[in-house]
Amino acid sequence: MNINEIMKIIWENRFAFLGTFFLVFTVSYVILVAVDFLPEAPAEEVNSENVENSNSDQMLEVSEKMAPSDESEVLNIDSTERTLPIAVSEEVVMPLTITIEKLDKTITVINPTSRTIADLDTALLDGVVRHPDSATLGRDGNVFILGHSSYLPTVFNKNFQAFNGIQKLEWGDIIEVSSADAVYQYRVEKVYKAIAQDLTVPIAGTEKILTLATCNSFGSVDDRYIVEAKQISVNSI
């Protein structure tokens, strides 16, 4: 029997041939599954060195994520020079509002305890935000406050424009930060524009300072405006 005769027989019985092939294939597959002989994809390994510890006292990368705005960033907060731990019994004074008379602004300050991007972004919808790793009022260090800025013609939430215009501040302008029972006055020392991904904000130190920063989102990389100020007085309410 030559090859032509064999191919003719196969073609005439092609349906039976295909049925037999699929039956054998299915039975073989079921048997292999039953005895757990089929290969499995290797499990993905997790490199523990790449896992971030959000509670670290070393360099903290702050990412921001909000809209609408024309400024966004990645910030580095340097806490490596943190001073001695403060006694638990010492009162913690949180900022409640910030007033910039030159810009005719009084803005609510939110003090979240969470460092997650989602929680910080949510807080920024209600005002400006003191970063939870920065100093509180009356203590040595940097009170670091971020707020939205947007120059879109229409916004439904005015907090998207909370820090509009802070780039117009100059040396000597006064910023007032209020707690429940006192007003902390800061004198503007420096105003500048920075590339967010290259900016490091020191939050420790022996001076009482205030840093304001415009932001769009806790995770983008655009430029932002920075205002640095020094505490000059505290007045009881």
N, C-alpha and C positions, 0 to 999 in steps of 0.2 A: 504494500500500500504506500503510494507516494504522498508527498506533502499536500498536494492539491486535494486528494481524496480525504485526507485527515481534516483539512480546513473545511471541506464541504460538509463532512459529518458534524463538525463542531457548529458550523453555522446553522445547519438544519435543526440542531438541538440546543441552540443558544439559550433559550429561556430556561430549559432544565439545567444547563450548565451554570447560568447566573444564579438560579435559585439555590443550587447545591453549594456554590461558593459563599453566598451570604449566610446560609445556614451554618456551614462549617466555621465561618468567621465569628458569627454571633455566639455559637456554643463555646468556641475557644476563648472569646473575651469574657464570657460569664465565668468560665472555669478560672481564668487568671485573676479576676476580681475576687472570687471566692477564696482563693489561696493567698490573696494580698501580694501578688507577684508583679503588679503593674508599677512602674517607676513613678515617684512623686516629685514635685518641684521642691528644691531645697528651701528650707525656711530662711527668711531674711534675718541676717544677724544685726543686732543693735550695738552700735559702738558707743559705749558709755561715756567716752571722752567727748562726744558731741552733744550730750544732753546738758542743757543749761540748768543751772541752779538759780532760780529766781530770787532766792534769799541771800545770794552771795554778797559780801561786803566789798568785793573787788569791782572792777569796771562793769557797769551795767549799761547794756545797750537798750535805749528806749526807742521803740518804734511807734509811730503814730499813724492813724488811719481815719480821716474824716473828709467830708466834703460838704458844701462846696467851698473851695479856696484855691488860691494860686500859690500857696506855699506849703510844703510838706517836708518831712525829714526823718533822718535817723540820728539820734543824739546819743552821745556817750556821757554818762554821769560818773565822775571819778570820786569814789569815797575812800580811796586808799589812805588818805591822811586824816581819817576820822579821829576826833579827840577821845579822851577817856569816856567810858560809859557813864551816862547820867543816872543818878539814883532814881529808883522807881518812884519814890515819894515826891520828886520834883514835879511841879505842875506843868502840864503840857498845854501850851497856848496856841490854838489854831487860828489862822486868818479866816475871817468871815466875809469881808468885802475889801476891795481895793479901789481907791479913788485917785484919778489922775485929773487934777483940776484943769491943766492946760488943754486937755482933750475933752473936758466936760463929761467925764465918764465916772460912774460908780458901778462896779461889777461884782457880782456874787462870786466868792471863792469856794470851790468844792474841795473837800479833803478826803479822797478815797483811801482806803487801806489796802485795796488790791492793786497789784502791779500788772495784772493781765491787760493785754491790749484792748480787749473788748470792754472791760470795766472802765479803763481810762477814757476810751472813746465815748462811752455812754455818759460819763461825768462831764465831759466837755460840752455836751448838748445843753447843760444847765448853767454854765458859767465858765470861768477859767479854773484851772486845776493846779493845786499844789502837788508836786510829785511826792509820793509817800516816802521816798528815801531821803528827801531833803530836810533841812532844818525847820523847826517850828519857831514861832515868834519869841523873842527874848533870849534865844540860845545862840551860842557861837555857831557859825556856819552859814550856809547859803539857803535862803528860802527861794526855791525854784518854782516859778509859776508859769504855766503854759496856757495859751488861749488862742482861739481861732482868729484868723483874719481873712476877710473875703471882700473883694471889691466888685462883686457881681451887682448889677443894678437892682436886683430883687432877691431878697432872702426871706424865708418864712420864719426862721428862728434867728432873732437878733444876736444870739450868742455866737453865731458864725462870724460876727463882726466885732467881737468883744475887744480885740487888741488892734483894731484898725487904727492906724496913725501913730503907733508908738515909735515908729522910725523918725517922727518929727520932734521927739523929745531931745533936749540939749542938756549939757552940763549945768547943774544947779537947779533944774526943775525938780519939784517935790512930788513924791508919790506917797500916799498915805494908805497903810494897811491896817484895818481895824479888827480887833478881837471883840469878845463880849464886853470887856471893861476897859479897853485902852486903845489909843491910836498910835501906831508906830510910823514915824516919819522917816523917809529915805530920800537922800539927795542923789540925783542922777549923776553918775560919774562917766559913763561911756555908752554910746549907742553905735551899733555897727551891724552890717549884713554879713552873714556867715554861711558857708556851705555846710548843710546839716550833717552830712556824713563825716566831715572833718572836724566837727565841733565837739569839744570836751568841756563839760560843765563841772567844776569842782564843787562838791557840796559840803566838804569839811573845811575846817580852818579855825582861826582864832578871832576873826572879825564877824560882825553881824552884817550880812549883805543880803541883797535881794536881786534876783535875776528874773527878768520877764523875757519870754520868747514867743514869737508867733508860731503857729503850727497849723498844719492842715490835717495831718494824720500821724499816729504813733507808728510809723513804719515806712514812710516815703523818704525821698532823698533830695528834695528841692531846697533852695536857699530859705533862710528865715532871718527876721530881724531880732536882735538881741539888745536888751537894755540892762545895764549893770548899775546898781545903786547901793549906797552905804547908809546904814541907820545913823540918824543924827539926834533923834529925841524920841521919848515915849511920854505920852500924856494920858492921864486917867480920864475916863469918861464920867 
